[in-house]
Amino acid sequence: MFEILENDSEDIKDDDMPFGCVEWVVFEGKVGRIRLERTVTSRVIDKKVLHSHRGGSAMVQKVYSQTERVSELRAYRWNDRQETWDEMNTEDFV
């Protein structure tokens, strides 16, 4: 129904995370140019806080699942004035 202007994907480069990718599609909709972005990453199964006994210097180490995945979908609308993608709220779809 809508003309697809762009469709691509790329891997997320993170040495600690075993898997991650972002897929997106850009199309012209009734409200202008829309970008749907789907992010798939490994599920975080544990977080460990590592302290160094110095004020405010705690690090968080994440433990990822080797088999479970988490998927997230976000929608963006193109802003012609600022030439950026603005994230859309759920109210924008009604």
WOWO-V173842 format. One record per pair of residues at least 4 apart in sequence whose C-alpha atoms are under 7 Angstrom apart, sorted by the first residue. I is the first residue (numbers start at 1). J is the second residue. D is the distance in whole Angstrom. If there is no record, write none. Layout:
BEGIN
i-><I | I>
j-><J | J>
d-><D | D>
END
This chain:
BEGIN
i-><2 | 2 | 2 | 3 | 3 | 4 | 4 | 5 | 5 | 6 | 6 | 7 | 7 | 7 | 8 | 8 | 8 | 9 | 9 | 9 | 10 | 10 | 10 | 11 | 11 | 11 | 12 | 12 | 12 | 17 | 17 | 18 | 18 | 19 | 19 | 20 | 20 | 20 | 21 | 21 | 21 | 22 | 22 | 22 | 22 | 23 | 23 | 23 | 24 | 24 | 24 | 24 | 25 | 25 | 25 | 26 | 26 | 26 | 26 | 27 | 27 | 27 | 28 | 28 | 28 | 29 | 29 | 33 | 33 | 34 | 34 | 34 | 35 | 35 | 35 | 36 | 36 | 36 | 37 | 37 | 37 | 38 | 38 | 38 | 38 | 39 | 39 | 39 | 40 | 40 | 40 | 40 | 41 | 41 | 41 | 42 | 42 | 42 | 42 | 42 | 42 | 43 | 43 | 43 | 43 | 43 | 44 | 44 | 44 | 44 | 45 | 45 | 45 | 46 | 46 | 47 | 47 | 47 | 47 | 48 | 48 | 48 | 49 | 49 | 49 | 49 | 50 | 50 | 50 | 51 | 51 | 51 | 52 | 52 | 75 | 75 | 76 | 76 | 76 | 76 | 77 | 77 | 77 | 77 | 78 | 78 | 78 | 78 | 79 | 79 | 79 | 79 | 88>
j-><27 | 28 | 29 | 27 | 28 | 26 | 27 | 26 | 27 | 25 | 26 | 24 | 25 | 26 | 23 | 24 | 25 | 22 | 23 | 24 | 21 | 22 | 23 | 20 | 21 | 22 | 20 | 21 | 22 | 42 | 64 | 42 | 66 | 41 | 42 | 40 | 41 | 42 | 39 | 40 | 41 | 37 | 38 | 39 | 40 | 37 | 38 | 39 | 35 | 36 | 37 | 38 | 35 | 36 | 37 | 33 | 34 | 35 | 36 | 33 | 34 | 35 | 32 | 33 | 34 | 33 | 34 | 77 | 78 | 76 | 77 | 78 | 75 | 76 | 77 | 74 | 75 | 76 | 73 | 74 | 75 | 71 | 72 | 73 | 74 | 71 | 72 | 73 | 69 | 70 | 71 | 72 | 69 | 70 | 71 | 64 | 65 | 66 | 68 | 69 | 70 | 64 | 65 | 68 | 69 | 70 | 62 | 63 | 64 | 65 | 63 | 64 | 65 | 62 | 63 | 60 | 61 | 62 | 63 | 60 | 61 | 62 | 58 | 59 | 60 | 61 | 58 | 59 | 60 | 57 | 58 | 59 | 57 | 58 | 87 | 88 | 85 | 86 | 87 | 88 | 85 | 86 | 87 | 88 | 83 | 84 | 85 | 86 | 83 | 84 | 85 | 86 | 92>
d-><6 | 6 | 7 | 6 | 6 | 6 | 5 | 5 | 5 | 6 | 5 | 6 | 4 | 6 | 6 | 6 | 7 | 5 | 4 | 6 | 6 | 5 | 7 | 6 | 4 | 6 | 5 | 5 | 7 | 7 | 6 | 7 | 7 | 6 | 6 | 6 | 4 | 6 | 6 | 5 | 7 | 7 | 6 | 4 | 6 | 6 | 5 | 6 | 7 | 6 | 4 | 6 | 6 | 5 | 7 | 7 | 6 | 4 | 7 | 6 | 5 | 7 | 6 | 4 | 6 | 6 | 6 | 6 | 5 | 6 | 5 | 6 | 6 | 5 | 6 | 6 | 5 | 6 | 6 | 5 | 6 | 7 | 6 | 5 | 7 | 6 | 5 | 7 | 7 | 6 | 4 | 7 | 6 | 5 | 7 | 6 | 6 | 7 | 6 | 5 | 6 | 6 | 5 | 6 | 5 | 5 | 6 | 6 | 5 | 6 | 6 | 6 | 6 | 6 | 5 | 6 | 6 | 5 | 6 | 6 | 5 | 6 | 7 | 6 | 5 | 6 | 6 | 5 | 6 | 7 | 5 | 7 | 6 | 6 | 6 | 6 | 6 | 5 | 4 | 5 | 6 | 5 | 6 | 6 | 7 | 6 | 5 | 6 | 5 | 5 | 6 | 7 | 6>
END
